[in-house]
Amino acid sequence: MWEELRVSDIEKPPSPDGRDHIHKLVKLGLQAIPGVGPVIAEGLDLVVRPPLGKRLDKWCKSVYEKLKELEESCNSFSMGSLQENEEFITVVLNATQIAVRTHREEKLEALRNAVLNVAMRNAPEEDLQDIFLNLIDRFTPWHLRVLKLFHQPPGSLLAVKASFLGILTNAFPQLKGRRDFCYVLMMDLENNSLVVGTQGGGVDLALTSHLDLPMEPESLRERIKTTEQGEKFLGFITHPSQRDE
């Protein structure tokens, strides 16, 4: 099946008939989904094209367009070279399986950016790529928003005397009255070693046990930080052109 993939396939825009390069990768990935994979691979058009086909077409088209933009803006990058890039092919397959399971644009954007970073050879080691794709799959858009908030808190938040929970609700009014939900968000980020809390002197602080701990203005930068792994994860899900901003 792999011998069917040609450079000419990836250099033309995705079409709805499923015969371009990216659609071939997608179908290979769908075959691995337990239970429904074989059915989709054999009869995608007849069985699930109305609900799923549109989602696949949109995903494939968006990936192609972003890759094309990179090729046009970066002289050192060529889409034709991706045919022999096994790391890229693996990430496309894995990202596609996740993409067809969600309609949440923030997660889809994170997946597209992950694919782009691998295509540009600007991604962490492959084991971390697998871990990070799994996190994108499991996380909600709120996880991503909160992680980005604590990575680069706006100056307006640094001027407010508030607890961790207060910081979240000041930044995102939609989270007011949702303490348990905020607890889960913080617990997930902390348990996956993406953020770390300190209480001075390098002593670790359990964020989920101190959601209501009062903080003086400016202390947010010192009380909670993204870890090295958190920095890598954010880089992985950020568009290559924005990583150094």
C-alpha positions as CSV (number, residue, x, y, z in Angstrom):
1,M,0.0,0.0,0.0
2,W,2.8,2.4,0.7
3,E,4.2,2.0,-2.8
4,E,1.1,3.8,-4.0
5,L,2.2,7.0,-2.4
6,R,4.1,9.3,-4.8
7,V,5.6,12.8,-4.6
8,S,3.0,13.9,-7.2
9,D,0.2,12.9,-4.9
10,I,1.3,15.2,-2.1
11,E,2.0,18.1,-4.4
12,K,-1.6,18.4,-5.5
13,P,-4.5,19.8,-3.4
14,P,-6.6,17.3,-1.4
15,S,-9.8,16.3,-3.3
16,P,-13.0,14.9,-1.9
17,D,-12.6,11.6,-3.7
18,G,-10.0,10.4,-1.2
19,R,-7.3,9.6,-3.7
20,D,-4.7,12.2,-2.9
21,H,-1.7,11.6,-0.6
22,I,-3.1,12.9,2.6
23,H,-6.3,10.9,2.2
24,K,-4.3,7.8,1.6
25,L,-2.5,8.4,4.9
26,V,-5.9,9.1,6.6
27,K,-7.3,5.8,5.4
28,L,-4.3,3.9,6.6
29,G,-4.7,5.6,10.0
30,L,-8.4,4.8,10.1
31,Q,-7.8,1.1,9.6
32,A,-6.1,1.1,13.0
33,I,-9.1,2.4,14.9
34,P,-10.6,-0.6,16.8
35,G,-14.0,-1.7,15.7
36,V,-14.8,0.9,13.0
37,G,-11.4,1.1,11.2
38,P,-11.9,-1.8,8.7
39,V,-15.5,-0.7,7.9
40,I,-14.4,2.9,7.2
41,A,-11.4,1.7,5.1
42,E,-13.6,-0.5,3.0
43,G,-16.7,1.7,2.6
44,L,-16.0,5.2,3.7
45,D,-18.2,6.8,1.1
46,L,-21.1,4.5,1.6
47,V,-21.1,4.1,5.4
48,V,-19.9,7.3,7.0
49,R,-19.1,9.9,4.4
50,P,-21.9,12.4,5.3
51,P,-20.8,12.9,9.0
52,L,-17.2,11.8,8.9
53,G,-16.2,12.5,5.3
54,K,-16.7,16.2,5.7
55,R,-14.6,16.2,8.8
56,L,-11.9,14.2,7.0
57,D,-12.0,16.5,4.0
58,K,-11.8,19.6,6.1
59,W,-8.9,18.2,8.1
60,C,-6.9,17.1,5.1
61,K,-7.5,20.3,3.3
62,S,-6.4,22.4,6.3
63,V,-3.2,20.3,6.7
64,Y,-2.4,20.6,3.0
65,E,-3.0,24.4,3.0
66,K,-0.8,24.9,6.0
67,L,2.0,22.8,4.6
68,K,1.8,24.7,1.3
69,E,2.0,28.0,3.2
70,L,5.2,26.7,4.9
71,E,6.7,25.7,1.5
72,E,6.0,29.1,0.1
73,S,7.4,31.0,3.1
74,C,10.4,28.8,3.8
75,N,13.0,28.1,1.1
76,S,14.5,25.2,2.9
77,F,11.2,23.2,3.1
78,S,9.7,21.2,0.3
79,M,6.5,19.1,0.6
80,G,8.0,16.6,-1.8
81,S,10.5,15.6,0.8
82,L,7.8,14.4,3.2
83,Q,7.2,11.2,1.3
84,E,10.4,9.8,2.7
85,N,9.9,11.2,6.2
86,E,8.7,8.3,8.3
87,E,8.4,10.5,11.4
88,F,6.1,12.8,9.6
89,I,4.0,10.0,8.2
90,T,3.6,8.5,11.7
91,V,2.5,11.8,13.1
92,V,0.0,12.5,10.3
93,L,-1.6,9.0,10.9
94,N,-1.7,9.5,14.7
95,A,-2.9,13.1,14.5
96,T,-5.6,12.1,12.0
97,Q,-7.1,9.5,14.3
98,I,-7.4,12.2,17.0
99,A,-8.7,14.8,14.6
100,V,-11.6,12.7,13.4
101,R,-12.7,12.3,17.0
102,T,-13.1,16.0,17.7
103,H,-14.8,19.1,16.3
104,R,-13.0,21.5,18.8
105,E,-11.0,24.0,16.7
106,E,-8.4,24.6,19.4
107,K,-7.5,20.9,19.5
108,L,-7.5,20.7,15.7
109,E,-5.2,23.7,15.6
110,A,-2.9,22.1,18.1
111,L,-2.8,18.9,16.0
112,R,-2.1,20.8,12.8
113,N,0.7,22.7,14.4
114,A,2.2,19.4,15.7
115,V,2.2,18.1,12.1
116,L,3.8,21.2,10.8
117,N,6.5,21.2,13.5
118,V,7.4,17.6,12.6
119,A,7.4,18.4,8.9
120,M,9.8,21.2,9.6
121,R,11.9,18.9,11.8
122,N,11.3,21.3,14.7
123,A,9.7,18.9,17.1
124,P,10.8,17.0,20.3
125,E,12.0,13.4,20.3
126,E,9.5,10.9,18.9
127,D,8.6,9.4,22.3
128,L,7.6,12.9,23.5
129,Q,5.6,13.4,20.3
130,D,3.6,10.3,21.1
131,I,3.0,11.5,24.7
132,F,2.0,15.0,23.6
133,L,-0.4,13.8,20.9
134,N,-2.0,11.7,23.6
135,L,-2.3,14.8,25.8
136,I,-4.0,16.7,23.0
137,D,-6.4,13.8,22.6
138,R,-7.3,13.7,26.3
139,F,-7.2,17.4,27.1
140,T,-10.0,19.8,26.6
141,P,-9.5,23.3,25.0
142,W,-9.6,24.6,28.6
143,H,-6.4,22.7,29.5
144,L,-4.6,24.4,26.6
145,R,-6.0,27.8,27.5
146,V,-5.0,27.5,31.2
147,L,-1.5,26.2,30.3
148,K,-0.9,29.1,27.9
149,L,-2.2,31.5,30.6
150,F,0.3,30.4,33.2
151,H,3.1,30.3,30.6
152,Q,2.6,33.9,29.7
153,P,0.2,35.7,32.1
154,P,-0.9,39.1,30.9
155,G,0.3,42.1,32.8
156,S,-3.2,42.9,34.0
157,L,-3.3,39.7,35.9
158,L,0.0,40.3,37.6
159,A,-1.4,43.5,39.1
160,V,-4.2,41.6,40.9
161,K,-4.0,40.2,44.4
162,A,-5.7,36.8,44.1
163,S,-5.4,33.1,44.6
164,F,-4.7,30.6,41.8
165,L,-8.5,30.2,41.5
166,G,-8.9,33.9,41.4
167,I,-6.4,34.3,38.7
168,L,-8.2,31.7,36.6
169,T,-11.6,33.3,37.1
170,N,-10.2,36.8,36.4
171,A,-8.7,35.6,33.2
172,F,-11.7,33.5,32.2
173,P,-15.0,34.7,33.7
174,Q,-16.6,31.5,32.3
175,L,-14.9,29.5,35.0
176,K,-16.5,31.4,37.9
177,G,-18.4,29.0,40.1
178,R,-16.7,26.0,38.6
179,R,-14.1,25.3,41.3
180,D,-14.2,21.5,40.8
181,F,-13.6,21.9,37.1
182,C,-10.7,24.2,37.7
183,Y,-9.3,21.7,40.2
184,V,-9.4,19.0,37.5
185,L,-7.7,21.3,35.0
186,M,-4.9,22.1,37.4
187,M,-4.5,18.5,38.5
188,D,-4.1,17.3,35.0
189,L,-1.5,19.9,34.1
190,E,0.4,19.2,37.3
191,N,0.2,15.4,37.1
192,N,1.5,15.5,33.5
193,S,4.5,17.6,34.6
194,L,3.5,20.6,32.5
195,V,3.3,23.1,35.3
196,V,4.9,23.3,38.7
197,G,4.1,25.5,41.8
198,T,6.6,26.8,44.3
199,Q,6.3,28.6,47.6
200,G,9.7,30.2,47.7
201,G,13.2,28.8,48.3
202,G,12.6,26.2,45.5
203,V,10.1,24.3,47.6
204,D,7.4,22.6,45.5
205,L,3.8,23.6,46.1
206,A,0.9,21.3,45.3
207,L,-1.3,23.6,43.1
208,T,-4.4,21.5,43.5
209,S,-4.1,21.7,47.3
210,H,-3.7,25.5,47.2
211,L,-6.2,26.8,44.7
212,D,-7.4,29.3,47.3
213,L,-3.9,30.4,48.5
214,P,-3.7,34.2,48.4
215,M,-0.9,35.7,46.3
216,E,0.4,39.2,46.2
217,P,0.6,41.0,42.9
218,E,3.6,39.9,40.8
219,S,4.0,36.7,42.8
220,L,2.2,34.7,40.1
221,R,5.4,34.5,38.1
222,E,7.2,33.0,41.1
223,R,4.4,30.7,42.3
224,I,3.6,28.8,39.2
225,K,5.7,28.1,36.1
226,T,5.6,25.8,33.1
227,T,8.2,23.0,33.3
228,E,10.7,22.1,30.7
229,Q,8.3,19.5,29.5
230,G,5.5,22.1,29.5
231,E,7.6,24.4,27.3
232,K,8.2,21.6,24.8
233,F,4.6,20.7,24.7
234,L,3.6,24.3,24.0
235,G,6.3,24.5,21.3
236,F,4.9,21.4,19.8
237,I,1.4,22.8,19.5
238,T,2.4,26.3,18.4
239,H,2.7,27.2,14.7
240,P,6.4,27.2,13.6
241,S,6.2,30.9,12.6
242,Q,5.1,31.8,16.1
243,R,7.4,29.8,18.3
244,D,10.0,32.5,18.7
245,E,7.5,35.3,19.4
